[in-house]
Amino acid sequence: QVQLQESGPGLVKPSQTLSLTCSVSGDSITSRYKYWSWIRQSPGKGLEWIGYIAYSGSTYYSPSLQSRASISRDSSNNQFSLQLSSVTPEDTAVYYCARYETGWFDYWGKGTLVTVSS
């Protein structure tokens, strides 16, 4: 069974960098044709895809967040991480990590709430 678990601070100050880690079990983040994504949902809004890191290590971001988002991985610990710089209160959201394979986000973490506030 594939499991994903988000971790990181629940409160970040404006202008600082949000940092989250997703720990994966039951699958390898380097296994072929898997794409490991970050997705968020702000209060009262729909899901917003942030970006992914592929099995190959390549990354791709939403154009709206590309200038501030960075996704990296630690293959030895089977984890991948999100950094979002220069956050504002509009970045307050529940952040999810998810696995994408053959057209579906088939496994999700439970999500973690990050609040941006001074």
TIMARTI-477043 format. One line per field, with one value per residue (C-alpha): residue in three letters; residue number from 0; x, y, z. Coordinates in steps of 0.05 Angstrom, whole numbers, m for minus. Layout:
N
residuo <- c(ALA / ...)
num <- c(NUM / ...)
east <- c(X / ...)
north <- c(Y / ...)
up <- c(Z / ...)
//
This chain:
118
residuo <- c(GLN / VAL / GLN / LEU / GLN / GLU / SER / GLY / PRO / GLY / LEU / VAL / LYS / PRO / SER / GLN / THR / LEU / SER / LEU / THR / CYS / SER / VAL / SER / GLY / ASP / SER / ILE / THR / SER / ARG / TYR / LYS / TYR / TRP / SER / TRP / ILE / ARG / GLN / SER / PRO / GLY / LYS / GLY / LEU / GLU / TRP / ILE / GLY / TYR / ILE / ALA / TYR / SER / GLY / SER / THR / TYR / TYR / SER / PRO / SER / LEU / GLN / SER / ARG / ALA / SER / ILE / SER / ARG / ASP / SER / SER / ASN / ASN / GLN / PHE / SER / LEU / GLN / LEU / SER / SER / VAL / THR / PRO / GLU / ASP / THR / ALA / VAL / TYR / TYR / CYS / ALA / ARG / TYR / GLU / THR / GLY / TRP / PHE / ASP / TYR / TRP / GLY / LYS / GLY / THR / LEU / VAL / THR / VAL / SER / SER)
num <- c(0 / 1 / 2 / 3 / 4 / 5 / 6 / 7 / 8 / 9 / 10 / 11 / 12 / 13 / 14 / 15 / 16 / 17 / 18 / 19 / 20 / 21 / 22 / 23 / 24 / 25 / 26 / 27 / 28 / 29 / 30 / 31 / 32 / 33 / 34 / 35 / 36 / 37 / 38 / 39 / 40 / 41 / 42 / 43 / 44 / 45 / 46 / 47 / 48 / 49 / 50 / 51 / 52 / 53 / 54 / 55 / 56 / 57 / 58 / 59 / 60 / 61 / 62 / 63 / 64 / 65 / 66 / 67 / 68 / 69 / 70 / 71 / 72 / 73 / 74 / 75 / 76 / 77 / 78 / 79 / 80 / 81 / 82 / 83 / 84 / 85 / 86 / 87 / 88 / 89 / 90 / 91 / 92 / 93 / 94 / 95 / 96 / 97 / 98 / 99 / 100 / 101 / 102 / 103 / 104 / 105 / 106 / 107 / 108 / 109 / 110 / 111 / 112 / 113 / 114 / 115 / 116 / 117)
east <- c(0 / 28 / 26 / 45 / 53 / 64 / 104 / 127 / 110 / 37 / 51 / 96 / 106 / 93 / 154 / 186 / 194 / 145 / 179 / 143 / 166 / 128 / 151 / 132 / 125 / 104 / 135 / 200 / 200 / 250 / 207 / 191 / 134 / 113 / 105 / 105 / 63 / 45 / m26 / m61 / m130 / m142 / m202 / m265 / m228 / m214 / m152 / m91 / m34 / 34 / 83 / 117 / 183 / 187 / 219 / 277 / 287 / 260 / 212 / 153 / 112 / 47 / 62 / 28 / 75 / 137 / 175 / 167 / 162 / 217 / 210 / 268 / 279 / 319 / 321 / 358 / 301 / 246 / 222 / 207 / 200 / 167 / 194 / 150 / 184 / 158 / 93 / 32 / m33 / m61 / m15 / m53 / m80 / m82 / m22 / m24 / 28 / 4 / 28 / 9 / 11 / m22 / m70 / m91 / m71 / m80 / m49 / m53 / m28 / m78 / m57 / m27 / m54 / m4 / m25 / 13 / 6 / 48)
north <- c(0 / 67 / 120 / 193 / 238 / 313 / 347 / 417 / 481 / 499 / 573 / 616 / 691 / 734 / 742 / 679 / 612 / 556 / 488 / 421 / 349 / 288 / 221 / 163 / 89 / 30 / 58 / 90 / 162 / 141 / 85 / 96 / 138 / 164 / 239 / 265 / 328 / 383 / 408 / 458 / 481 / 550 / 563 / 566 / 551 / 491 / 449 / 482 / 442 / 470 / 425 / 358 / 323 / 264 / 196 / 223 / 282 / 333 / 385 / 424 / 479 / 515 / 579 / 620 / 594 / 579 / 640 / 621 / 546 / 494 / 419 / 374 / 303 / 260 / 193 / 159 / 175 / 169 / 240 / 300 / 371 / 437 / 506 / 566 / 633 / 702 / 677 / 720 / 706 / 684 / 623 / 599 / 530 / 457 / 428 / 358 / 313 / 262 / 209 / 216 / 156 / 141 / 199 / 197 / 225 / 157 / 166 / 227 / 248 / 271 / 343 / 394 / 463 / 520 / 588 / 650 / 703 / 749)
up <- c(0 / m21 / 33 / 32 / 92 / 92 / 147 / 162 / 200 / 205 / 211 / 167 / 170 / 108 / 62 / 90 / 55 / 65 / 69 / 68 / 61 / 36 / 61 / 16 / 33 / m9 / m73 / m94 / m117 / m171 / m199 / m272 / m298 / m230 / m218 / m148 / m140 / m92 / m93 / m48 / m30 / m2 / 42 / 0 / m65 / m109 / m115 / m145 / m173 / m154 / m190 / m193 / m191 / m239 / m228 / m269 / m224 / m273 / m247 / m275 / m243 / m251 / m290 / m236 / m182 / m222 / m199 / m125 / m122 / m119 / m112 / m94 / m71 / m24 / m57 / m1 / 47 / m6 / 6 / m36 / m13 / m32 / m20 / m34 / m25 / m9 / 19 / 31 / 68 / 0 / 6 / 66 / 46 / 60 / 23 / m5 / m36 / m86 / m135 / m208 / m253 / m320 / m317 / m245 / m178 / m147 / m78 / m33 / 34 / 85 / 76 / 123 / 138 / 129 / 153 / 132 / 185 / 226)
//
